[in-house]
């Protein structure tokens, strides 16, 4: 097996989807630090992995120079974008869609067995801006975003959109303070 094929298989295990395989687009010089194996994967060219299941899968775009410490879990039907030169901690969860809430029972197997329509909710984009620093165990919910240059504290739950250059933390996440003075921003 060649190194590109091994990389695709490894990337699929790092970026997991509960619905279907994802479409993954990587920019130049993206690295994924696999701490378990003490290996650093660095990509110097644009790499594209396109799933054979195109009908209802999210797309993931990781732009140039982003660094990701595994594991990262990206799931749902919406798009996820990780900005240039972002630093992403371990055990990150990015969720781009959720279940609709107007069914009596939300359990997928039961819905399929009785012939109900899909319980998949609205697909919403999750955006992590350029040059951000995301602490370990952060969860991003559908429709959330973090602006360029922001820092998100460990174990935060990001539920909404945040402007650039903020220090954000908590469950739910809130702005702790601006990262720089307004003059610098």
N, C-alpha and C positions, 0 to 999 in steps of 0.2 A: 504494500500500500504506500503510495507516495505521500510526501509531507503535506500537500494541499488537502488531500482527502482526509488524512488524520486530523488536520486542523479543523475542517468542516465538522467532523464527528465530535471533536472536543468542544467546539463552539456550540453545537446543538445541545450538548449536555450542560453547558454553562448557562445558556439562555433558553429556558424551558417555557413551553406554553401548555396550558391545560386544555386548550381547544384543538389546535393543530400545529404543525410545524410552522415556524415563522419565516418571513422574508427578512434577511439580514443584510444590511449594507454597511461596510466598514470603510472609513477614510484612511488616509495615510498615517503611518506611525501610531496606530492604535495598539495598545498592549493589554493583555489580559494576564494578570499575575495569578497563576494557579498555585496557591500557597501549599496545598497538600503535597504536590509533587515538587515543590521548590523550583518550578520552571517559569520562565518568562517568555510569553509568546509575543513576538513583535511582527507586525505586518508592514511592509514597506510600499506595497502597491495597493490600489483599491481592490478589495475582494468583495465579490457578490455571491451570496448563496440564495437561490430562489427555490422556494418550496414547490413540490408537485401538488400541494393542496392550496390552491389560490382562492377558493371561493369564500372563505370566512376566516382569514388569519390576519394577525397584526403584522405591521411592518416595523422593523427596528432599524434606526439609523444612528450609527455611532461615528461622529465626525473626527477629523484629524487630531492625533495626539492625545485622545482620551485614554485614561488609565482606569482599568476595572479590576478590582480584587474579587475573586470568586468566593462563594457563589452569588450570582445575580439571577433573579427570576423575573421574567417579563412575560405577562400573560394577558389575554383579552383580545378584543376585536379591533381596538383602535391603534393608532400610530404612536410610537415612542421615539423621541429624539434625544440623544445625549450630545451636548455641545463640545466644541473644540477644547482640548486641554483640560477637560474636567477630570477630577480625581474622585473615583467612586469607591466607597468602602465595601466591606464584606457584608454578605447576607442582605442585600438590597432586594426589595420587592416592588415591582412596578406593575400596577393593575390598570388596564386601559378600558375595561368594561365590567359591568356587574350584572346581576340578575334583575329582571323586572320584579317588582314587589307586589303586583296586583293579581297573583295567582294564590289559590288556597294553599297549595303545597309547592315548594320551590325545588324539591328533589328531582333531579334530571331524569333518572331511570323511570320513576313513576309517571312523569309528564310524557315521556316517550311511549310507555306502555299503554296509556289511555288515549294516545293520539293527539295530544295537545301541541300547540305550536311551540316554537322555541322560547325558552325563558331567558335567552340572552338579551341583555339590556342594550342601551345606546352605547355605541363605540365613541370614546372620547380620547383625544390626544393628551399625552403626558410629555412635557418638555422640560428638560434639564439644560439650562443655558450654558454658554461658553465659560470656561475658567471657573467652574463651581467646585466646591469641595463638599462632598456628601459623606457624612459619618456612617459608621457601621449600623446595620439593622434599621435603616430608614425605609418606610413604606410610602409609596406615592399612589394615591387613589385616582380614579378616572377624572380627567379634566384639570388636574393640578399642574402647576408649573413653577419653576424656580428661575428667577432672572439671572442674567450674566453676573459672574463674580460673587455670587452668594455663597454662604456657608450654611449647611443644614446639620444641626447637632445629631449625635447618635440616638437611635431609637425613636426619632420623630416620626409623626404620621402627617404627611403633607396632603391636605384636603382641598386646597384652593390655589389660586394664582398669586405669586409673590413678585414684587418688583426687583430690579437689579440691585446688587451690592448691599444685601441685607444679611444679618445673622439671624437664623431662623431655628427654632427648637420647640419641642413639646408635642403633646398629644391632646388635641389637634395642634399642629404647628402654628406658631405665631411669630411675629417679628419681635426679636429681643432688642435689637438696636441696629442702626445702619452700620455697615462695615467701615465706611470712611465718612469724613465730613462732607457736607453738601458741596463745598468748594472743590474738593477733589473729584467728586462724582460728576 
